[in-house]
């Protein structure tokens, strides 16, 4: 049986997972410390971490009896590249707005 592979976009679609990534951007944390930041169960946090792990956005390393999670930001490059394509449209709209505003003055 193969594991479900989550892509980066699915993984970051959830606000809880985005917050987990933000926490891990500051420092590596065990699940107990991650769970302390949310009003959800440890099991729910573990499921979020599994999805992030499937998307290769986090990695858990066993240290003694705990698993310490760390951010793996490389897959976010795919999101950055996708967004940068659409940036041209935002820049064009802003340039047109600036032109219109200056024209009216």
N, C-alpha and C positions, 0 to 999 in steps of 0.2 A: 504494500500500500504506500503510495507516494504522498508526501506532505503537500498541503496546499501552499502554493507560492504566492505571496502577496506582493504587489508592485508598490513602488514608492508612493504613487499617487493615492492608492487605497489606504496605505499606512498613515499618511499625513492628513487624510480626510477627517479624521476624528480629533476633536479638540483636546481630549485627554491625552492622546498619543503625542500631539504637538507639544503639550505641556511637559510630558515625560522627556521628550527630546530637549526641550529648553533646560530642564533640570540637569540632564546629563551633559549639556554643553558646558556647564559650570564645573562639574566634577563627577567622577565615577561614584555610583551609589549602589548599596544593596537594596533588594526589594522592600525591606522593612522601612527604609528611609524614603523611598519613592512613595510607598503606600501612605505614609504619614501626611503627604501633601494633598491627598484626595479623599472625598467623602464616599469612597467605594471600598469594597472588600479587597483583601490581598489576592484572592482568586481572580477578581476582575482585573486588577493591575497585572497579574501574571499573564492573563490572556492578552492584554494590550502589549506587554513586553514580547510575547510570542509572535504577534503580528509584526511588530517592529523588527524583531529578530529575523523572521521570514523574509522581510524586505531588505535585510542586511543593513538596517539603520542603527541597530544596537547589537552588542556582543556581550554575552554573559560569561564570566570566567569564575570558576570555582576557587574560592580562597577559604580554606578551612571548611567550616560547615555552611558558609554562605556563598551565594553567587553575587559577584559584583558586576554591575552593568556599566558599559561605557558606550558613548556615542561613536558611531561609524558614519561620519558625514558624507563620505564619497558618493553614495547613491543620490544625494540631494542635488548633485550636478545635473542630473536628468531634469529635475524640476526647474533649476535655474536656466538651463538651455531652452526649455519649453517656454518659460516666461519671457526670456529675452527676445524671442521671435515676436511676441505680441507688444513688446515695448515700443517698437516702431510705430504702432498705431496710436499708443498713448502720446508719444512725442509729436506725431503729426497733429493730433487733436489739440495739444497744448500750443503748438506753433500757430495753428489756425486761430485759436482763441486769442492769442497774443496779437496776431495780425488784425483781427476784428476790433479788439479793444483799442489798439493804437489808431486804427482807421477812424474810429468814432470820435477820438479826441481832437 
